[in-house]
């Protein structure tokens, strides 16, 4: 778990998650491609490409005519995004003008260490250069004292425009942080160090487990070995609807798959046939059963921590799972003796959603939604069971290494 904890603890934003993923893949012998350059792919080699600094797709160059095996996850997490000219000063202190990014459990961000992080665009000799940034100092979003907010323990709703992180005493010019930046995408992101907890260290708590644990697992298992064209798509913007050029509703994944096919001389019909033979895992975490609030869950289909990866189902299509895709993932995980369980929301509760259903609008491939059961989803610090992460790694290794072919309403797995 040490490597995962390091990844979670230093990937403050999607930009850092991609930077860290790039370093990992280069160390494992993957070659970086650029979308703006011609691709010449060699059979058996491994590649990756980055879009927008915050999304990354890694793949192995097998025979695309046999179809694609895809794992899709997302690199972004809830945080407080800084507006332009973020410093607000009254002369006594300076606050940061932020707005919520994603659906965070915002009260958990109070009184925590936050780090300013993201990307900065600067003008350099040859044009504009984007660089990842993380402040050396911390900021904090302080709570109002209980003496001045007597009902805080009965009801508390953070006010997005009023409750802002504190940057410094006195008046501060934010250019002291960003220097000669022309523009930036910066966030106040949780800087809590990951830690193990429980009597036997059976739990992992960290910021951004949703969904960087999935990102990390997809990439590290891909590096261990793959059979065919295996694609780890780590996409941005899921927490705000995925409708960006680097999100699941953009064409990043479809462009990469098309370019793999073109490099092998495939025509449009062959590509469509390859899609029909393909399979995708939409890998995003599930709401783990909370022992203090059992009334919030389905009476039977619950995702218990420590009992394996959850297959997520929903009649309204929030998740992509159907009978065939569920059966396929059960057979694949069984190859590694990796435990699975089934998760549904209460029938009278609103379901969450993820990037799988959105991706289908761009690349129509048989898909299943699975994920790690976790506690405190969208909190500044979330928790999973270490045993479930081990099950996910084993199951993904089996997925990458097996032979899998979808034929209409049937599948071949070995």
N, C-alpha and C positions, 0 to 999 in steps of 0.2 A: 504493500500500500504506500510505501514511502515515495515512489515515483509519481503515483497519482496525486498524493498530497502536495508534492512540489509543483505539479502542473496546475492544480486548482489554486494554490496559494499565490502563484505568480501570474496567472492569466486574469488580470483585473478586468479586462474588457475583451470583446471579440477580436480586436487587433492584437492583443497580447496572446490570446489563445492561438491565433494563426501564426504569430511569430514563433511561439514555442513549438507548435506543430511542425513548422518548416524546419527548425533546428533538429527535431527528432527524426524527421524523414530523411534529411540530408545525411545524418549520421548513419541511418539504416541503408544508405545507398540509392535512395530515390533521386531522380533527376528532375529539376524544376523546369517547367515550360512556361511560356508567356502567351497569352491570348493573342497578342499583336504580332506574333511571329509564326512562321510556317512550322508545322509539326511533322517530324519524321520519326515514327515510332518503330522500335525494334522488338520483335517477338521475344517474350520472356523478361523484358525490362520493366522497370517500375518508375512511375512518373507522378508529379503533382503540379497543379496550377492554382494560383491565387487570384481572386477577383476582389477589388476594392479594399484590399488589406484586411478584410474581416471574414472572408469565406474562402474555403480551400477544398479542392477535390483531388484525392489521390487515387491512383488506379494501377492495375497490372495489365500488361499488354498481352492478353491471350487471344483466342479466336472469337471475335465478336459475333460471328455467324451462329455460334452456339448460345448466344444470349448474354445478358449482363447480370451479375449479382451485385446488388447495391445495398449499402447501409447509409441512411440519411439521418443526420443529427443536426443540432444547431449550436452556434458558437456564442450567442448573446444571452444575457441574463438581466433581470430587473436591476435598475440602478437609477441614480439621479443625474440627469443629463444637464450640463451647463448650457445656458443661453449665451449668445454673443454679448461681449462686454459684461462679463458675469459679476464683476465686483459691485456690491451695493454697500455704500458706507454712510454712516451718520456722524462720522468724526470720532466716535468712541470705539467702534469696531467695524469690521468689514465682513459682510455675509456674501454667500455665493447665490446668484439668481439661477435656480435650477427648476426643472420640470420632471415629472415622473416618466421614466422609460419603462414600459411594460407594466404588468399588473403585480407589483411588489406587495409584500406584506409589510407596509411602510413603517408601522410602529416599531418593527424590529431593527430598523436602521438608526433609530435614535441611540445616542450614547455609545456608539460603536466607533472603532477606528475606521475612517474612510480615507481612501487615497484618490487624488485626482489623476485620472489615467484615460488614455484613448489615443487619438492621433492628432498631429499638428501639421499643417501645410505651410511650408516656408518657401520664399523665393531664393533660388540659388543661381549660380552663374548660367547654367544651362536650362533654366526654367523653374517650374514648381516641383517641390519634393515633399512627399508625405512621409512622416516619421512617427513611429510609436513613441508615446510619452507616458511616464509615470513619475509623479512628484516624489521627491525624497522625504517630504514632510507629510503629516496626516492632518485631516480636518475632522470635525465632529458636528453632528446635528444634535444639539443639547435639548433635553426635555425641559418643560416648564415645571418648576417645583410644585409638589403636591399641595403646598400651602396656598398656591395661587390657582390651582386647578383641582378642587376638592372632589370632583366627580371622575377623575382620570381612571380610577380603578373600577368604575361602573360602566363608563363609556368613554371611548377616546377615538376620535377620527382626525388624523393628521390633516392639516390644511396645506395644500400643495404650494400655494404662493406665499404663505406666511411662515411655515416651518422650513427654514433654510439652513444649510450648513454654515458654520462659523469658520471664517478663513484666518482672521488675525485681529489683534488689538489695533486701534487707530485706523486711519485711512490707508488703504493699500491700493496700488495700481496693479491691476491683474497682469499687465505686461511684465511684471516681475516674475510671473509664473511662466508665461508663454513666450517671452522674449520677442523676437521679430516675426512672430507668426502672422500670416495673412488671414488664416481661418483655422478652426479646429473642431473636432468632434471629441469632446471631453466629458467624462462622467465622474461623479463622486461614487466610487465603488467600494464595497466592503473590503477592508484589509485585515480582517480577523485571520489569524493563523489556523490552518486545519488542525484537528486533533482527534485522537481516538478516545472513545469513552465506553462505559459499561464495565461490569465486574471483570470481564475477560477481554476487554478492548474489542468487543464485537461490533461496535458501531463506529462509523466515521462521520464527523461533522466538519463542514467546510462551506465557505461561500461558493456559489455557482456550481454545485453538484448537478443541478438542473441547468444546462444539460452537458456540461463539460466532461462529466464522467463518461457519458456516451461517446463524445468526440474522442476522448483519449483511448477508450477501449476499442473503438473502431479502427483507429490508426495503429495502435500497438499490435493488435491481433493481425491486421493486414500485413504488417511487417514480418510476422512470423512464418508466413507462407500462404500461397493462394493458388487456386486452380481455375483457370479461365480468366475472363475479364471481370475483375473484382474492383468495385468502385466505392470508396468511402467519401461521401458528400457531406461536408461540414459547412452548413449554410447559415447565413446571418439573418437577423430581423424577425425571427419566429415570434418573439415576445410582443411585437407590434404588428403582426398580421402577415409577415413574409413578403409584402408587396414592394420589394426593392429589387434592383438589378442583381444584388448578391443574395437575395432571399429565395425561398422555395417557389414563389410565384414568378420569379424571373426566369431567364432562359439559360442560366449557368449550367445546370446539370444536362439539359437537352443538348446544348452546344458541345459539351465535352463528349457525350456519348456519340453524337453525330461525327465529330472529328476523329474519334477512335475508329468508327466505321469507315469513314472516307480514307483514312490512312491504310486501310486494308482493301481498298478498291470496291467497297460495297456500294450498291445503288440504293435508291429510296425504298424499293420493295424489299430488298434484303434487310434493310434497317428495320422496317416495320415487322418483318418476320422475327428479327432478333428481339424486338420489344415483346412480342407475343410469347417468346420462350423465356423471358427474364423474370426475375423476382426481386422485390425490394423490401427491406426492413426499415420501417419508420421507427427510429430508436429515440424515444423521449420518455422521461420518467413518469411513473404512475403515483397516484396518491396512496401512500401506504396507510394501513389501518392504524389509527390512533387509539390506544387502549383506554384513554380517558373520554372518548367521544364516539363510542360504538354506534350510537343512534344515527350518525351521519352517513353510514355506509350501507351498502346492499346487505341483506341478511345472510347471504351465502357467498357471493362472488367478491371476496375481499382480497386485497394484496397485502399479505402479512410480511413484515420484514423478516428475513432469514429463511424464507421458504421458496426462494427462487425468483427469476425474472417473471414479470407479469405480462400476459397477453391481454391487450385492451380491446374491449368490444363496446359497440354502441349502435343501437337500432337506427338512429338518425344520421349516421355517417360521419360523426365527429372523428371516429377512428375508422381506418380502412379495412379492418379485419373482416374476413368472411370465412365460411366453412373450409374452403380449399386452402386459403393462406394460413389459417390457423393450423390445419392438419400438416401443412408443409413445415412450419416452424417447429411443431411438436416432434416431427420425425428428425429434423436436423439437430435439434438440441439433444434428442435421445442418442444420437451418434456419439456425443460427448458425455452422456449421463449427466447432463446439466438440468437441474430442476426448473420447471415452469409452473405457473399458476395462472388463474384467470381472474381478470378484474372487470367489473361493471360498476358504474355509479348507481346510486339509488334511482329507481324509476321516476321519482318525483323531484329529482335534483338536476340542475343544469350541468351538462358535461363539459369538461375541458376539451381542448382541441390541440392538434400538433401539426407538423409540417407534412405528414404523409398525404392527407387528403388534398392539400394545396399543390403538392408536387404532381399529383395525378392530372392536374390541369395542363401541365407541360409535357410530362412523359407518362403515358398511360400504360402502367405495368402492374401486374398482380402484386399487392402490397399487404403487409401485416404490420400492425402497431404493437410494439412491445416496449417495456421499459423497467428500470429499477424501481421497486417500491421505495418511497422516501417519506420521511416526516418533515413537516415545516416547509412544504413546497412554496417557493417564492419568498421565503424569509431571507434575511441577510445571511443567515447560517442555516444550512439544511443538513439532514442526516440520512444515511443509508446503513444497511447491514453489510459488513465486509464479505460475508459468505455469498450474498447476492451478486456482488461485483465479481467475485471469482466465478460464479455460475455464468454470468454474462460473458466473461472472457472465454470460457470454455466453449460456450455455445457459438460465439462469433468465430472462433478458430474452426469449428466444425463447418460453419456456413461457408467460410472462405475456401476451405480445402475440399469440400464435397463436390460431387458432380450433381448438378441440379438443372432439370429441364422441365419447363412448363409446356404442356401440349393441350390447349383448350381448357377443358375442365378436369384435366388429369395432370399428374406430375410424376417425374422419375427422379429419385434421390438415391445416391449411393456414394 
